[in-house]
Amino acid sequence: MAVQVPLWHHYLQAIRSRGAPRAQDHQLAENVLLTVLEYVHARDPRFLVDYSHDLEAFQFALRSSEDPLDMEMPLWVDAEALLIEELGATEIGDGPASCRLGVPREVAGLERWMTDDVFSASEDSAKYCGHIVPGKVLHVLKDLLVAAIVHCKHHSLITPGSLNAASLREEELCLSLLVSSGWRTIRFNIVPVVRRKHRVPALEGAQLIPGFPEGSLKRIISQEVALVPASAQHWRVSTDYLLTRLLGALGSLQGHRLDSLSILDRVNHESWRDGGQRPGLNFGHLKTVLLWASVLFPAPEDWVELQGSGYRLLVVLLCCLATRNLPHFLYPQWNLLQDSGLDLNALYQRVERFASQPEAFLRIHVTHLGRSPPPRIGNGIKALLQLPASDPTYWATAYFDVLLDKFQVFNIQDKDRISAMQSIFQKTKALGGEES
């Protein structure tokens, strides 16, 4: 065990060594994009430029993967004056309910949003005269982006080749641009958003969750949320906006929570997805795993040691893959793995191989790989991981402590937790094929 710990730290150091160049690349690409968006605002003041992207840059620095980044473009509208018409989730297990943004009758200040290019009139309601239509907003924004790119290139405001607009497509719910910063190309999804006060019950309940700093949660709850296009006609609450802020709150705590996320994202990109060449988990999946792990392991001592911290994410991830259910953190009835198109069995096998012998994957160079110790687990672990699918009460700290013990990384001295872990272990011991 003692020999393996430096390997995790060595891998983390290699990731951190790339952090500063990644942050610089992000800043250069963001500057190019902001130049274009400033011209969009100058042409149409209904679209604002948001310069506060510190959390997005912080999240980008954590990643090794090259998944697209969202760039929100707020609409200049009195959002509190708009009427929210919730349509409800279409099926059990869906995410945030879709809604329409109604413009009330005889309310001053909303005239700019009642023009045909972004508005659809309605005569069948006494409360509102029509709706702001996200599909129309996207169409206007696309035309503005094209004009802004042409203008910026013509006046040498951006360097040749620094921005590629070939990926702009109206049928998408965002507008995708490829921005080059040195040798790295970053894909940004430009998303029009309406920011306003909006209840998210799960987030309000998180005040009671000891895994997050209470002061940070209160600030997040008090902030506005972003409504983004859900379809050509409907809007929805953006969960990414909220989850990124929760991730930032975890970053204020002592321990290796974010370090563990960075390590698994790198292993996912390099090994489980073959350098991004095949489909698999994305950073959003792993971020959700960390948020759940922070709830299931709220004690500071769970995150003191790097290897143990990594395994806290791994046992949650393995359980989700085995049960084919990764609950959304704010909408737990929404399964992020459902209809994902991923081969979950093959993905489970890759993650389990890493959890059993991580030394074979935590390599920066072949000379850094020493002799691998024997596998940490044998046959039967998947049967144990399946339990939450049949009994949701297993989604609890004591159950995951049993899994940590199986992987030989349970290092908690708290007598109550040890007793709870032993109690649930006795319940699982009768499973056929499970090793004691």
HELIX and SHEET records of a PDB file:
HELIX    1   1 VAL A    5  SER A   17  1                                  13    
HELIX    2   2 GLY A   19  ARG A   43  1                                  25    
HELIX    3   3 ASP A   54  LEU A   62  1                                   9    
HELIX    4   4 ALA A   79  ALA A   81  5                                   3    
HELIX    5   5 GLU A  111  TRP A  113  5                                   3    
HELIX    6   6 PRO A  134  HIS A  154  1                                  21    
HELIX    7   7 PRO A  201  GLY A  205  1                                   5    
HELIX    8   8 ALA A  206  LEU A  208  5                                   3    
HELIX    9   9 GLU A  214  SER A  222  1                                   9    
HELIX   10  10 THR A  239  LEU A  250  1                                  12    
HELIX   11  11 ARG A  257  VAL A  267  1                                  11    
HELIX   12  12 ASN A  268  TRP A  272  3                                   5    
HELIX   13  13 PHE A  283  LEU A  296  1                                  14    
HELIX   14  14 PRO A  300  TRP A  303  5                                   4    
HELIX   15  15 LEU A  306  THR A  323  1                                  18    
HELIX   16  16 LEU A  344  SER A  356  1                                  13    
HELIX   17  17 PRO A  358  ALA A  360  5                                   3    
HELIX   18  18 VAL A  366  HIS A  368  5                                   3    
HELIX   19  19 ILE A  381  LEU A  385  1                                   5    
HELIX   20  20 LEU A  387  SER A  390  1                                   4    
HELIX   21  21 PRO A  392  TYR A  394  5                                   3    
HELIX   22  22 THR A  397  LYS A  406  1                                  10    
HELIX   23  23 LYS A  415  THR A  428  1                                  14    
SHEET    1   A 4 LEU A  69  PRO A  74  0                                        
SHEET    2   A 4 ARG A 184  ARG A 196  1                                        
SHEET    3   A 4 LEU A 175  SER A 181 -1                                        
SHEET    4   A 4 LEU A 163  ASN A 164 -1                                        
SHEET    1   B 4 LEU A  69  PRO A  74  0                                        
SHEET    2   B 4 ARG A 184  ARG A 196  1                                        
SHEET    3   B 4 VAL A 225  PRO A 229 -1                                        
SHEET    4   B 4 TRP A 235  VAL A 237 -1                                        
SHEET    1   C 4 LEU A  83  GLY A  88  0                                        
SHEET    2   C 4 SER A  98  PRO A 104 -1                                        
SHEET    3   C 4 TYR A 128  ILE A 132 -1                                        
SHEET    4   C 4 PHE A 119  ALA A 121 -1                                        
END                                                                             
